[in-house]
Amino acid sequence: MKNFAIGLLGAAALATTILLVRQQKEIESRQTRLIPAGETQPSTLSLQRIRELGL
């Protein structure tokens, strides 16, 4: 019974760690990137901007 409880706690800790890591990655991906000094637009081009440039 003791080994089962330890295994169950270990599995819960592993699942919690995985969920926290996934949540942290999601938060990081949502954060906007800083625009370098002198730039007015982000470095990624939108499809509309690419069409305007004729590329």
N, C-alpha and C positions, 0 to 999 in steps of 0.2 A: 504494500500500500504506500509505503514511504517513497519508493522509487517511482511509482506512478504519479504521485503528487509533485515530485521534483521534475519529472518529465513534462508534466502539464504546465508547471510554472515556466519551464524553459521554452516551451512552445509558445506560451502567451507572451513572453519577453521577446522572442524572435518576431512574432507577428506585429507586436507594437513597434519594434525597431523598423521593420519594413514599412509600415504605414507612416511613421514619422519621416523617414527618408523620402518617400514618395511625396508627402505633403511639402517638405522643404524644397524639393526640386520644382514642384508646381508653383510655389511662391516665387522662386528665383526666376522662372521663365516668364512670369507675369510682370515682373518689374521692368520698367522702361529703361532703355539704355541711355546713358548720358550723351548729349550731343556735344562734340568737341567745340572749342572756342572758335568763333568765326563762321560756324555752320548754322544754318537755319532749319535744315531738314535732317531727319535720321538717315543713316547710311543705307538702309534698305530702300529699294525703289518699289513703288507700287506698280501694278500692271498698267494703270492709267498713265502714270508718269513715263513708263517705258514706251507706251504708244505715242505719247506727246513728243518724245525724243526721236521717234521714227526708228526705233531699234527692233 
